[in-house]
Amino acid sequence: MTGRHNAQGNWSRTATAVAAVTAVVWPGSACQSFRAPADNHRPAAHTTAPKPQRIASLSVGTDEILCALVPPERIVALSKYAADPEVSYVADVARQIGVFVEREPERMLSLRADLVLLARYTKAELRQAVEQTGTPTVVVEDFRSLADIENNLRRIGQTVGEVERAEAVIADMRAKLAEARDGLRPDRAGWRALYLMPPLMVAGCDTMADVKLTAAGLRNAAADLTGHVALSAEALLARDPDVIFVATGLAADRGFREQLLADKRLASLSAIRKRRVVALPSRSLRTVSHHIADAVGDIVRAVNALPQ
């Protein structure tokens, strides 16, 4: 059996597994973005419009959503990083599709796509090339909360003609989030955590990192800030988190954990002294799709393995 057939089989089996999962609220964050939306959405009525059969996605977040909603046969291209397992949760499927587009408008034109998925951060020249073709597009704008993820899934699900499938993915996400949260060791619950990016940038409120940390049962030590904020070494010392998360996988991340551990200015940080600086693949800390549930599981397992 080929890899493509395996992907199709996995997609079909998952599509039938719809669980009724109630909304979950995790305590411990000053933000509101961590709240799971109430389970009061009813799938939109089916339409008679034909389903798009040649779909392209030009961001990792939409790559992950698209691969969950349609079989590989309906995907003509994914974004540059889709096949990188450090960055993408759909690397296996992406390698089967084998067509990737970043800053190549001409290649985009040659795909003859009947739908293109974009994110607000998609390169301007690529968005312009898509617009010039007149191809229908969906642009995903918001990535700050669980509600945003569910809205994005439903919107794309409606557009690709897979409304019920989108609801199944949402139900699965909610179940995995609850399971991951329940798996955190009680003696780690409420640990103060930071997601730190080079040079010393933290993720505060209204970020997906805040949602992930809180959903894992931790407290975001930067929850009083909004968005991504650069801190001085002194400001970082004042927050003194119990655990620090850093990403791997992108060029900008290379060696960052080692730099933090060797930085004499930060030697008194609890996370440094206790060797609780955790490096996770970029996909875990940066995903903005339903794979947040997998990311929270990664975070919980990593925290459970740390020394007290």
C-alpha positions, 0 to 999 in steps of 0.5 A: 500500500502506498504512502498516499493510500495510507494518508487517505485511509487515515483521513477517512477513519478519522473523519468518522470519529466525531466525539461530543466534547463539552467546553473546557476552561483552564484556570490560571491566566489573566488572558481571556484567550485561553477559554475554550468556546462554548459548544453551541455551534451547529454545522452550516447546511450543506450546499450544492456548490461543487467542492474545490478539487485543486486546493493550495495552501500558502502558510503552515497553519492553513497547511495543517488545517487543509490536510485535516479536512481533505484527502491529499488528492485534492491538494495541489501545493503547500507552503515552503515549510510544510514538509519540515517535521520540526516546523509542521505537524503534516510533514509526512502528508506534505512529502507525499504531495511534494509541491511547495510554493513560497516566493514563486508567483509563476509557479503559483500561476501554473498550479491552476488551483481552484482555491487558495488558502492564505494567512495574513502574514503570507508574502505580499508578492505571493498574495498579489500573484494569487489575486491576479489569477482571480482564484478564489481565496480564504485569508486566515487573519486571527490566531490568538485564541481557541475560538480563533482556531475553531472559527478558522476550521469552520470557515475553511471547512465550509469553503472546501465542502467539509463542514462535518469533517471540520466539526470532527476535528474540533471535537478531537482537538477539545478531547485531546486538550482535556486529556493533555491537561489531566496528564500534568503532574500535580506538583508542576501545576501552576508553574510559571512559564515563559516562551522565550524567543531570540534575543529576549522576546516573550509571548504575552496575552493574546498569543497562541503561546499563552493559550498553550501554556495555560491549557497545559496547566501552567501560568504564563509569566508574561500574561500581564503583557500583550502580544510579543514583547522584547524584555531586558535581562533585568526584566526577565530576572524580575519575572523569574519563571520556573520553566522556559520554553525555546523553539528549535527548527528555524535558523533564528532558533539555532543555539538559543538554548545554549546561549541562555544557559551560558548568559552570566546575566541570567545565571540566577534565574530559577529556570537556568539554575534548575536546568529547566530550559526546554527546547521543543520543535518549532511546530509545538510552540508556533502552531496556530492550528488544531494541532495546538492539542498535540503541542499542549501534550508535548509541553505537558510531557516535557514539564513532567520530565523536568527535575523538581 
